[in-house]
Amino acid sequence: MDGRERENVTEIRIPFRDIDMHGHMHNAAYYAHAEAALANMWRHRPAVEKEPAYLVRRSGCIFHRGLRFDEPARFTVTVAKLGGSSVSFAVRVETGDRLSAEVEIVWVAVDPGKHQPVQLPTATREWLAGYAG
């Protein structure tokens, strides 16, 4: 870990509570930490009037190497694809220079009252484009 702070990078040490009986991080914990890294980045988005709600449409994970207790891990969020009403995030999970997992999280923008898909706000779309990977 390089110690530099970037809004799309979250660095942690794997807590004991996330370890399974085989000594590796629970599969679900990868999602929890990836979502926390995404939330950390999302805090920096531009304010928009009448912002839509965002719902998870799909998520998936490719596991390369199990993380262990107290290992340093870096979660790097990039934008893999921008659609009209959706955004696909790619979260790379690394320890040192080794890839541990790749998490995909797809959000869809919806009207908060009707829960129908709506277009991503222009300011949000432009901001997200800056993280295209």
Stockholm file with secondary structure:
# STOCKHOLM 1.0

chainA/1-133         MDGRERENVTEIRIPFRDIDMHGHMHNAAYYAHAEAALANMWRHRPAVEKEPAYLVRRSGCIFHRGLRFDEPARFTVTVAKLGGSSVSFAVRVETGDRLSAEVEIVWVAVDPGKHQPVQLPTATREWLAGYAG
#=GR chainA/1-133 SS CCCCCCTTEEEEECCGGGBCTTSSBCHHHHHHHHHHHHHHHHTTSCCCTTCCEEEEEEEEEEESSCCCTTCEEEEEEEEEEECSSEEEEEEEEEETTEEEEEEEEEEEEECTTTCCBCCCCHHHHHHHHTTBC
#=GC SS_cons         CCCCCCTTEEEEECCGGGBCTTSSBCHHHHHHHHHHHHHHHHTTSCCCTTCCEEEEEEEEEEESSCCCTTCEEEEEEEEEEECSSEEEEEEEEEETTEEEEEEEEEEEEECTTTCCBCCCCHHHHHHHHTTBC
//
